[in-house]
Amino acid sequence: MATKIVVDAGHNGLTDPGAVYEGRLESDDTLRLAMAVGNILARNGYDVVYTRTGDLAQSVTQKAQLANDADADLFVSLHRNMATYPGQYDGVQTLVYDLGGEKLAMAEAVNKNLEALGFRNINVEARPDLAVLRRTEMPSILVEVGFIDSDKDNQLFDSRFDEIAQAIADDVMDALDDTQVGTVQSVPGVRIAQANGLPYLRSEQTPPQDETDQTPQMMTGLPSQEEPTQAAPTETILPSPNEAGPPSPENAPQRPLYRVQVGAFYRLSNAVALEQELKRMGYNTWIVTV
């Protein structure tokens, strides 16, 4: 059985709230759920590492590196999904790097037991493009706990919150028990460590709510309705909220600059969705107007 589990609250709540629906922030929902799941795991003797315990600027690659530096045995990232328009989809979906190994069994168990609580079971999907699944060196799963723009899923998330946290923690522990990897070590108290220059909390207790740390966002693997692309001639750079942006022309290095454009849209929301997807893959991005 594994000894150390990284529990990741999706998004960071500071520069990246994740999906937003009628004032409800994905970063708030995931933080609350991550703390609840981690607390259950810690009470059962697991060494729990939280990627964040509050709002803190942190990239997805830093998040993965944190888990690697902590020499974790398992990485569990918690998110809420969002569709193209409210009410389009509902249900739980779990993402993995590939469809094999203990991570697949764990992902299937999470979906099945959340389905028993009332969620629709969408599927387990391989997403090797996501940085937190691709860059982590341990088995990793990313759970989309319902759609934040689905009233049905939000009602389930709120009314059965404790059961959801318990189901996820139970599935993680059951899957790890089945693999019989390592031995559980109980580490009393709270220790603060450093990963990549950023603080993170390792604890068997519920961390204080004023601790800071952060994370970026996920999107559904379900089909989206995008606008047709168009060519992009002259571009005006608009830095995204959590990027400094490219160098200004007067300060730009005197050497050739090559651009790679992956899409152009009539709707800003579609551009933002693609930008967020690329950021989850670990790329620096900017939105431009043409």
C-alpha positions as CSV (number, residue, x, y, z in Angstrom):
1,M,0.0,0.0,0.0
2,A,1.4,3.4,-0.9
3,T,2.5,5.8,1.8
4,K,2.2,9.3,0.3
5,I,-0.7,10.8,-1.7
6,V,-0.7,14.2,-3.3
7,V,-4.2,15.7,-3.3
8,D,-4.6,18.5,-5.8
9,A,-7.3,21.1,-5.7
10,G,-7.8,22.0,-9.3
11,H,-7.1,25.6,-10.3
12,N,-5.6,28.2,-8.0
13,G,-8.3,30.7,-7.0
14,L,-5.9,33.6,-7.5
15,T,-5.1,34.0,-11.2
16,D,-7.1,31.0,-12.4
17,P,-10.5,30.3,-10.8
18,G,-11.3,27.6,-13.3
19,A,-14.8,27.3,-14.5
20,V,-17.2,29.9,-13.3
21,Y,-21.0,29.6,-13.3
22,E,-23.4,32.1,-11.7
23,G,-20.7,33.3,-9.3
24,R,-19.7,29.7,-8.3
25,L,-15.9,29.1,-8.7
26,E,-14.5,25.8,-9.6
27,S,-11.3,26.6,-7.6
28,D,-13.5,27.0,-4.4
29,D,-15.3,23.7,-4.9
30,T,-12.1,21.8,-5.6
31,L,-10.3,23.2,-2.6
32,R,-13.1,22.3,-0.3
33,L,-13.3,18.8,-1.7
34,A,-9.5,18.3,-1.7
35,M,-9.2,19.3,2.0
36,A,-12.0,16.9,2.8
37,V,-10.6,14.0,0.9
38,G,-7.1,14.6,2.3
39,N,-8.4,14.8,5.8
40,I,-10.0,11.4,5.5
41,L,-6.8,9.9,4.0
42,A,-4.7,11.4,6.8
43,R,-7.0,10.0,9.5
44,N,-6.4,6.6,8.0
45,G,-2.7,6.9,8.3
46,Y,-1.6,8.1,4.9
47,D,1.0,10.9,4.4
48,V,-1.0,13.6,2.6
49,V,0.6,16.4,0.5
50,Y,-1.7,19.2,-0.6
51,T,-0.8,21.1,-3.7
52,R,-2.6,24.1,-2.2
53,T,-4.5,24.9,0.9
54,G,-5.6,28.3,-0.2
55,D,-5.2,30.7,-3.1
56,L,-1.7,30.7,-4.6
57,A,-0.2,31.3,-8.0
58,Q,1.1,28.0,-9.3
59,S,1.4,26.5,-12.7
60,V,0.4,22.9,-13.7
61,T,4.0,22.1,-14.3
62,Q,5.0,23.3,-10.9
63,K,2.2,21.2,-9.5
64,A,3.5,18.1,-11.1
65,Q,7.0,18.9,-10.1
66,L,5.8,19.4,-6.5
67,A,4.5,15.8,-6.5
68,N,7.7,14.5,-8.1
69,D,9.9,16.3,-5.6
70,A,7.7,15.0,-2.7
71,D,8.4,11.4,-4.1
72,A,4.7,10.7,-3.9
73,D,3.2,7.3,-4.6
74,L,-0.1,8.7,-6.0
75,F,-1.5,11.9,-7.4
76,V,-5.2,12.7,-7.3
77,S,-6.4,15.9,-8.9
78,L,-10.0,17.1,-8.3
79,H,-11.9,19.3,-10.7
80,R,-15.4,20.3,-11.9
81,N,-16.3,20.1,-15.5
82,M,-18.0,22.7,-17.7
83,A,-19.9,22.4,-21.0
84,T,-20.3,24.8,-23.9
85,Y,-23.6,26.0,-22.5
86,P,-25.3,25.5,-19.1
87,G,-27.2,22.2,-18.7
88,Q,-25.7,20.6,-21.9
89,Y,-24.0,17.8,-19.9
90,D,-24.0,16.3,-16.5
91,G,-22.0,13.5,-14.9
92,V,-18.7,12.4,-13.5
93,Q,-15.6,11.7,-15.7
94,T,-12.1,10.6,-14.6
95,L,-9.0,11.3,-16.8
96,V,-5.8,9.3,-16.8
97,Y,-2.6,9.3,-18.9
98,D,-3.4,6.0,-20.5
99,L,-5.9,3.2,-20.0
100,G,-3.7,0.8,-18.0
101,G,-2.4,0.0,-14.6
102,E,-3.6,0.8,-11.1
103,K,-4.7,4.3,-12.1
104,L,-7.3,2.8,-14.5
105,A,-8.8,0.5,-11.8
106,M,-8.9,3.5,-9.4
107,A,-10.5,5.8,-12.0
108,E,-13.2,3.2,-12.8
109,A,-13.9,2.7,-9.1
110,V,-14.2,6.5,-8.5
111,N,-16.7,6.8,-11.4
112,K,-18.7,3.8,-10.2
113,N,-19.0,4.9,-6.6
114,L,-19.9,8.5,-7.5
115,E,-22.5,7.1,-9.9
116,A,-24.0,5.3,-6.9
117,L,-24.4,8.7,-5.3
118,G,-26.5,9.9,-8.2
119,F,-24.0,11.2,-10.8
120,R,-24.1,10.0,-14.4
121,N,-21.0,7.9,-15.2
122,I,-19.6,9.4,-18.4
123,N,-16.4,7.4,-18.8
124,V,-12.7,7.1,-18.0
125,E,-10.7,8.8,-20.7
126,A,-7.0,8.8,-21.6
127,R,-5.7,12.3,-21.7
128,P,-1.9,12.2,-22.2
129,D,-1.9,15.9,-23.2
130,L,-2.6,17.1,-19.7
131,A,0.5,18.3,-17.8
132,V,-0.5,16.9,-14.4
133,L,-1.0,13.5,-15.9
134,R,1.9,13.6,-18.3
135,R,4.6,15.1,-16.1
136,T,3.9,13.3,-12.8
137,E,6.1,10.3,-12.2
138,M,3.6,8.3,-10.1
139,P,0.1,6.9,-11.0
140,S,-2.2,9.9,-11.4
141,I,-5.9,10.5,-11.9
142,L,-7.9,13.6,-12.5
143,V,-11.5,13.5,-11.3
144,E,-14.1,15.8,-12.9
145,V,-16.7,15.7,-10.1
146,G,-19.8,16.8,-12.1
147,F,-20.4,19.8,-14.2
148,I,-20.4,23.2,-12.5
149,D,-22.9,24.5,-15.0
150,S,-25.3,21.7,-14.3
151,D,-27.9,22.4,-11.6
152,K,-28.4,18.7,-11.1
153,D,-24.6,18.1,-10.5
154,N,-24.3,21.1,-8.2
155,Q,-27.2,19.9,-6.1
156,L,-25.5,16.5,-5.7
157,F,-22.2,18.1,-5.0
158,D,-23.6,20.3,-2.2
159,S,-26.1,17.9,-0.7
160,R,-23.9,14.8,-0.7
161,F,-20.5,16.5,-0.3
162,D,-19.3,14.4,2.7
163,E,-20.3,11.2,0.9
164,I,-18.5,12.3,-2.3
165,A,-15.3,13.0,-0.3
166,Q,-15.6,9.6,1.5
167,A,-16.2,7.7,-1.8
168,I,-13.2,9.2,-3.4
169,A,-11.0,8.5,-0.4
170,D,-12.3,5.0,-0.1
171,D,-11.6,4.3,-3.7
172,V,-8.1,5.6,-3.5
173,M,-7.4,3.5,-0.4
174,D,-9.0,0.4,-1.8
175,A,-7.0,0.6,-5.0
176,L,-3.8,1.1,-3.1
177,D,-4.6,-1.8,-0.8
178,D,-5.1,-4.0,-3.9
179,T,-1.7,-3.1,-5.3
180,Q,0.2,-3.8,-2.1
181,V,2.9,-1.2,-2.8
182,G,5.0,-0.2,0.1
183,T,3.9,0.3,3.7
184,V,1.8,3.0,5.3
185,Q,3.7,5.4,7.6
186,S,2.0,7.7,10.0
187,V,3.7,11.0,10.4
188,P,2.3,13.1,13.3
189,G,1.7,16.8,13.1
190,V,2.3,19.2,10.3
191,R,5.6,19.7,8.3
192,I,6.3,22.5,5.8
193,A,8.5,21.6,2.9
194,Q,9.7,23.3,-0.2
195,A,9.2,22.2,-3.8
196,N,10.5,24.4,-6.6
197,G,10.8,27.3,-4.3
198,L,7.1,27.1,-3.4
199,P,5.7,26.1,0.0
200,Y,3.5,23.1,0.3
201,L,1.9,21.4,3.3
202,R,2.4,17.8,4.3
203,S,0.1,16.8,7.1
204,E,-2.1,14.2,8.8
205,Q,-4.3,17.0,10.1
206,T,-6.7,19.4,8.4
207,P,-4.4,22.3,7.3
208,P,-5.4,25.9,8.3
209,Q,-7.5,27.7,5.8
210,D,-5.1,30.7,5.5
211,E,-2.3,28.6,4.0
212,T,-1.6,29.5,0.4
213,D,-0.8,27.5,-2.7
214,Q,-2.4,27.2,-6.2
215,T,-3.2,25.4,-9.4
216,P,-4.6,25.8,-13.0
217,Q,-7.6,24.3,-14.8
218,M,-9.2,21.4,-16.7
219,M,-11.8,21.1,-19.4
220,T,-14.2,18.4,-20.5
221,G,-13.0,15.8,-23.0
222,L,-16.5,16.0,-24.4
223,P,-17.0,17.5,-27.9
224,S,-17.3,21.3,-27.9
225,Q,-19.0,23.7,-30.3
226,E,-16.3,26.0,-31.7
227,E,-16.5,28.8,-34.2
228,P,-14.8,28.4,-37.5
229,T,-11.1,29.5,-37.5
230,Q,-9.8,32.4,-39.5
231,A,-6.4,33.6,-40.5
232,A,-4.6,36.0,-38.2
233,P,-2.8,38.9,-39.9
234,T,-1.4,41.8,-37.8
235,E,-1.7,40.9,-34.1
236,T,-2.0,43.0,-31.0
237,I,-0.7,41.1,-28.0
238,L,-3.0,40.9,-24.9
239,P,-1.2,39.1,-22.1
240,S,-3.4,36.6,-20.3
241,P,-4.0,37.3,-16.6
242,N,-1.3,34.9,-15.3
243,E,1.3,35.5,-18.0
244,A,3.7,38.4,-18.4
245,G,3.2,38.4,-22.1
246,P,5.8,38.5,-24.9
247,P,8.5,41.2,-25.0
248,S,7.5,44.7,-26.2
249,P,8.9,45.6,-29.7
250,E,11.4,48.1,-28.3
251,N,12.8,45.5,-26.0
252,A,12.5,42.5,-28.3
253,P,15.8,40.7,-29.1
254,Q,17.2,41.5,-32.5
255,R,16.8,38.0,-34.0
256,P,14.1,36.2,-35.9
257,L,10.8,35.6,-34.0
258,Y,8.7,32.6,-35.1
259,R,5.0,32.4,-34.1
260,V,2.9,29.3,-33.8
261,Q,-0.9,29.9,-34.0
262,V,-3.2,27.1,-33.1
263,G,-6.5,28.7,-33.6
264,A,-8.5,31.9,-34.2
265,F,-12.2,32.4,-33.1
266,Y,-15.0,34.9,-33.4
267,R,-16.0,34.3,-29.8
268,L,-13.6,35.2,-26.9
269,S,-15.0,32.3,-24.8
270,N,-13.7,29.8,-27.3
271,A,-10.3,31.5,-27.4
272,V,-10.1,31.4,-23.6
273,A,-11.1,27.7,-23.6
274,L,-8.3,26.8,-26.0
275,E,-5.9,28.9,-24.0
276,Q,-6.8,27.1,-20.8
277,E,-6.4,23.7,-22.5
278,L,-2.9,24.7,-23.7
279,K,-1.9,25.9,-20.3
280,R,-3.0,22.6,-18.8
281,M,-0.6,21.0,-21.2
282,G,2.2,23.2,-19.9
283,Y,2.5,25.8,-22.7
284,N,2.8,29.5,-22.2
285,T,0.0,31.2,-24.2
286,W,-1.4,34.7,-25.1
287,I,-4.7,35.8,-26.5
288,V,-4.3,38.3,-29.4
289,T,-6.8,40.4,-31.3
290,V,-6.6,40.7,-35.1
